[in-house]
Structure formats: C-alpha cells, structure tokens
Amino acid sequence: MHFMTSKKKNKIEEPTEAYEVTPKKEVVASNNAWKQLPEHVQKSIELGIEQADKGLAFTQEEVMSNLKKKYPF
C-alpha cells in the first residue's frame, strides 16, 4: 500500500514533455504572436486597453472587496 508523505501533499506534477514551449526571445523577436491571435481576441484586448486608459477598470483589490461583500463566507 502506498501512502503520501506530507512533502508530497497537494503537489501536482505535470509531464513536461507534453508541452511545446517557444523561448521568449523568439516570440518577441518574431512579434508574430499578435498576428496569430484570432481577430475577435485582438479586438477584445484592444477594447480592454481603451477601457483601462479611460479609467473604466477595477483594481484587483476592488474586485476582491466587492466579491467579499457580495458573497460573505
């Protein structure tokens, strides 16, 4: 019978070979990542940037405070 030790409790290990990773310098150098995004995603990101520039965004602290007020537990 196999028992988990306290060192391994709540630890998840994923197989690294399952992911293909592009080095950051290649992504930045090619600047192709933006072009690879679907048009609706590009528009959503641009809209979010515009809204943030206009001050229509919430900080993480504001969001958490509102959630705690709405769902107290």
CNS distance restraints for C-alpha pairs under 8 A (distance, minus, plus):
assign (resid   4 and name CA) (resid   8 and name CA) 6.31 0.50 0.50
assign (resid   4 and name CA) (resid   9 and name CA) 6.55 0.50 0.50
assign (resid   5 and name CA) (resid   9 and name CA) 6.49 0.50 0.50
assign (resid  15 and name CA) (resid  19 and name CA) 7.97 0.50 0.50
assign (resid  22 and name CA) (resid  26 and name CA) 6.78 0.50 0.50
assign (resid  22 and name CA) (resid  27 and name CA) 6.85 0.50 0.50
assign (resid  23 and name CA) (resid  27 and name CA) 6.66 0.50 0.50
assign (resid  24 and name CA) (resid  28 and name CA) 6.17 0.50 0.50
assign (resid  25 and name CA) (resid  29 and name CA) 5.83 0.50 0.50
assign (resid  26 and name CA) (resid  30 and name CA) 6.02 0.50 0.50
assign (resid  27 and name CA) (resid  31 and name CA) 5.86 0.50 0.50
assign (resid  27 and name CA) (resid  32 and name CA) 6.86 0.50 0.50
assign (resid  27 and name CA) (resid  33 and name CA) 6.64 0.50 0.50
assign (resid  28 and name CA) (resid  32 and name CA) 7.93 0.50 0.50
assign (resid  31 and name CA) (resid  35 and name CA) 7.93 0.50 0.50
assign (resid  32 and name CA) (resid  36 and name CA) 6.33 0.50 0.50
assign (resid  33 and name CA) (resid  37 and name CA) 6.68 0.50 0.50
assign (resid  34 and name CA) (resid  42 and name CA) 7.47 0.50 0.50
assign (resid  37 and name CA) (resid  41 and name CA) 6.30 0.50 0.50
assign (resid  37 and name CA) (resid  42 and name CA) 6.39 0.50 0.50
assign (resid  38 and name CA) (resid  42 and name CA) 6.45 0.50 0.50
assign (resid  39 and name CA) (resid  43 and name CA) 6.21 0.50 0.50
assign (resid  40 and name CA) (resid  44 and name CA) 6.17 0.50 0.50
assign (resid  41 and name CA) (resid  45 and name CA) 6.21 0.50 0.50
assign (resid  42 and name CA) (resid  46 and name CA) 6.18 0.50 0.50
assign (resid  43 and name CA) (resid  47 and name CA) 6.04 0.50 0.50
assign (resid  44 and name CA) (resid  48 and name CA) 6.17 0.50 0.50
assign (resid  45 and name CA) (resid  49 and name CA) 6.26 0.50 0.50
assign (resid  46 and name CA) (resid  50 and name CA) 6.23 0.50 0.50
assign (resid  47 and name CA) (resid  51 and name CA) 6.15 0.50 0.50
assign (resid  48 and name CA) (resid  52 and name CA) 6.12 0.50 0.50
assign (resid  49 and name CA) (resid  53 and name CA) 6.12 0.50 0.50
assign (resid  50 and name CA) (resid  54 and name CA) 6.34 0.50 0.50
assign (resid  51 and name CA) (resid  55 and name CA) 6.34 0.50 0.50
assign (resid  51 and name CA) (resid  56 and name CA) 5.08 0.50 0.50
assign (resid  51 and name CA) (resid  57 and name CA) 6.41 0.50 0.50
assign (resid  52 and name CA) (resid  56 and name CA) 5.42 0.50 0.50
assign (resid  52 and name CA) (resid  57 and name CA) 5.05 0.50 0.50
assign (resid  58 and name CA) (resid  62 and name CA) 6.00 0.50 0.50
assign (resid  58 and name CA) (resid  63 and name CA) 6.43 0.50 0.50
assign (resid  59 and name CA) (resid  63 and name CA) 6.37 0.50 0.50
assign (resid  60 and name CA) (resid  64 and name CA) 6.16 0.50 0.50
assign (resid  61 and name CA) (resid  65 and name CA) 6.05 0.50 0.50
assign (resid  62 and name CA) (resid  66 and name CA) 6.13 0.50 0.50
assign (resid  63 and name CA) (resid  67 and name CA) 6.17 0.50 0.50
assign (resid  64 and name CA) (resid  68 and name CA) 6.14 0.50 0.50
assign (resid  65 and name CA) (resid  69 and name CA) 6.28 0.50 0.50
assign (resid  66 and name CA) (resid  70 and name CA) 6.12 0.50 0.50
assign (resid  67 and name CA) (resid  71 and name CA) 5.79 0.50 0.50
assign (resid  67 and name CA) (resid  72 and name CA) 7.87 0.50 0.50
assign (resid  68 and name CA) (resid  72 and name CA) 5.18 0.50 0.50
assign (resid  68 and name CA) (resid  73 and name CA) 7.78 0.50 0.50
